[in-house]
Amino acid sequence: MRRLSKSFTVWALSALKSDGWRPL
């Protein structure tokens, strides 16, 4: 589950850098 958490964090940071919060 920790792996999923890390993936989610990376995705969240990417989304914020891209153009704000964007759901999958």
C-alpha positions in Angstrom: 0.0 0.0 0.0 3.0 2.3 0.6 3.9 2.0 -3.0 0.4 3.2 -4.0 0.8 6.1 -1.7 4.0 7.1 -3.3 2.5 6.8 -6.8 -0.4 8.9 -5.7 1.9 11.6 -4.3 3.9 11.7 -7.6 0.6 12.0 -9.5 -0.7 14.7 -7.3 2.5 16.7 -7.7 2.4 16.2 -11.4 -1.2 17.3 -11.6 -0.5 20.4 -9.6 2.5 21.2 -11.8 0.5 20.5 -14.9 -2.6 22.7 -14.4 -4.1 22.3 -10.9 -6.0 19.4 -9.5 -7.1 17.1 -12.3 -8.7 13.7 -11.4 -7.7 10.6 -13.3 
